[in-house]
């Protein structure tokens, strides 16, 4: 990811909330996009929830593997990665891989997860990135999460059946953190947690061949190279960067 922002423009965040949520399109996206921070925060006692939007059934170049078999494998891999990272709750919405749509059903599912698990901070793909290609499902997940945070999860007249039928209450997310942003404004020191991020990532065994790692290198080396570039000039070895939105108190 290009470093267009200078160190003086990125705020170093050290606070750790009591609850956080990661909303992501495919199995492995959470570890790639926010794994270093998730591992750091979970180890410090933050209650982390994963919300996986699709079943990952299209993510392979192996023509002998059926979509159903791949979906089962990727679900197992995601649970193993989440367990290793210290994630407390995993919600799998099960939408088709490559088939996320901006529907009321999908939005309601994300709203329901936010109201149920009540995170202070939500992580998600930045749907507004324009520098470089981005999977369509990533954009749809980012848009749905953004809309769910504000105003739909917050206001009681949106999805009122969740209140009357399911016993959920409206919830105001305090911070929304986008990964993959063109212009990040926030950085977190992940020096002590990056190895755990990498170990969680490689639990997605079905995806390792498709991680586009240069010949002779490992996925861990690639992750550390990018994180080291982000951290230049900050006084720590590895950093994770985000674009951060904060709700008014």
Residue pairs with C-beta under 8 A, 6 or more apart in sequence:
1 180
1 226
1 230
1 241
2 131
3 229
3 230
3 232
4 182
4 183
5 183
5 184
5 185
5 241
6 233
7 232
7 233
7 234
9 185
10 184
10 185
10 186
10 187
10 234
10 241
11 185
11 186
11 187
11 244
12 187
12 188
12 189
12 234
13 186
13 187
13 188
13 244
14 188
14 189
16 40
16 41
16 44
16 45
16 46
17 41
17 46
17 119
17 120
17 121
17 174
17 175
18 45
18 46
18 47
18 120
19 46
19 47
19 48
19 49
19 117
19 118
19 119
19 120
19 121
20 38
20 41
20 46
20 47
20 48
20 49
20 119
20 120
20 121
20 122
20 123
21 48
21 49
21 50
21 51
21 113
21 114
21 117
21 119
21 121
21 122
21 123
22 30
22 33
22 34
22 38
22 48
22 49
22 50
22 51
22 87
22 122
22 123
22 124
23 51
23 53
23 110
23 113
23 122
23 123
23 124
23 141
23 144
23 145
23 148
24 30
24 33
24 50
24 51
24 52
24 53
24 123
24 124
24 125
24 141
25 53
25 54
25 100
25 125
25 135
25 137
25 138
25 140
25 141
26 52
26 53
26 54
26 56
26 59
26 74
26 97
26 135
26 137
27 52
27 56
27 59
27 74
27 75
27 77
27 78
27 81
27 204
27 207
28 77
28 78
28 81
28 201
28 204
28 207
29 125
29 138
30 38
30 50
30 52
30 81
30 82
30 123
31 38
31 81
31 85
31 197
31 200
31 201
31 204
32 201
33 123
33 125
33 179
33 180
34 123
34 177
34 179
34 240
34 242
35 85
35 196
35 197
35 198
35 200
35 201
36 188
36 190
36 193
36 194
36 197
36 227
36 238
36 240
37 123
37 188
37 190
37 193
37 240
38 48
38 85
38 86
38 87
38 123
38 197
39 85
39 86
39 190
39 193
39 194
39 196
39 197
39 200
40 188
40 190
40 192
40 193
41 48
42 48
42 85
42 86
42 87
42 88
43 86
43 193
43 196
47 88
47 89
47 117
48 85
48 86
48 87
48 88
48 89
49 87
49 88
49 89
49 90
49 91
49 113
49 117
49 119
50 78
50 82
50 87
50 89
50 90
50 91
51 91
51 93
51 110
51 113
52 78
52 90
52 91
52 92
52 93
53 93
53 95
53 100
53 106
53 110
53 137
53 140
53 141
53 144
54 93
54 94
54 95
54 96
54 97
54 98
54 99
54 100
54 137
55 71
55 74
55 75
55 92
55 94
55 95
55 96
55 97
56 70
56 71
56 74
56 75
56 78
56 97
57 67
57 68
57 70
57 71
57 74
57 96
57 97
58 67
58 70
58 96
58 97
58 98
59 70
59 74
59 97
59 206
59 207
59 210
60 70
60 206
60 210
61 209
61 210
65 73
67 97
70 206
71 97
73 206
74 204
74 206
74 207
75 92
77 203
77 204
77 205
77 206
77 207
78 90
78 92
78 204
79 90
80 203
81 200
81 201
81 203
81 204
82 90
82 200
84 196
84 199
84 200
84 203
85 196
85 197
85 200
89 117
91 113
91 117
93 106
93 109
93 110
95 106
97 137
98 136
98 137
99 137
100 106
100 136
100 137
100 140
100 141
100 144
101 140
102 140
102 143
102 144
106 140
106 144
107 144
107 147
107 148
107 152
108 159
108 162
110 144
110 145
110 148
110 153
111 148
111 152
111 153
111 158
111 159
111 162
112 159
112 162
112 166
112 168
114 122
114 148
114 149
114 153
114 171
114 173
115 153
115 162
115 168
115 169
115 170
115 171
116 168
118 171
119 173
120 173
120 174
120 175
121 173
121 174
121 175
121 176
121 177
122 145
122 149
122 173
122 175
122 176
122 177
123 177
123 178
123 179
123 242
124 141
124 142
124 145
124 146
124 176
124 177
124 178
124 179
125 134
125 138
125 139
125 141
125 142
125 178
125 179
125 180
126 142
126 178
126 179
126 180
126 181
126 182
126 243
127 138
127 139
127 140
127 141
127 142
127 143
127 146
127 178
128 142
128 178
128 181
128 182
129 180
129 181
129 182
130 182
131 182
134 180
138 180
142 178
145 176
146 176
149 173
149 176
150 173
150 176
150 247
151 158
152 158
152 159
153 170
153 171
153 172
153 173
154 170
154 171
154 172
154 173
155 170
156 163
156 170
162 168
163 169
163 170
172 247
173 247
174 246
174 247
175 244
175 245
175 246
175 247
176 244
176 245
177 186
177 242
177 243
177 244
177 245
178 242
178 243
178 244
178 245
179 240
179 241
179 242
181 241
181 242
181 243
183 243
184 241
184 242
184 243
185 242
185 243
185 244
186 241
186 242
186 243
186 244
187 230
187 231
187 234
187 239
187 240
187 241
187 242
188 239
188 240
188 241
188 242
189 231
189 234
189 236
189 238
189 239
190 197
190 227
190 238
190 239
190 240
191 231
191 236
191 237
191 238
194 223
194 224
194 227
194 238
195 220
197 223
198 219
198 220
198 223
198 224
201 219
201 223
202 208
202 219
202 220
208 219
211 219
211 222
213 219
213 221
213 222
214 222
224 238
227 238
227 239
227 240
228 237
228 238
230 238
230 239
230 240
230 241
231 237
231 238
231 239
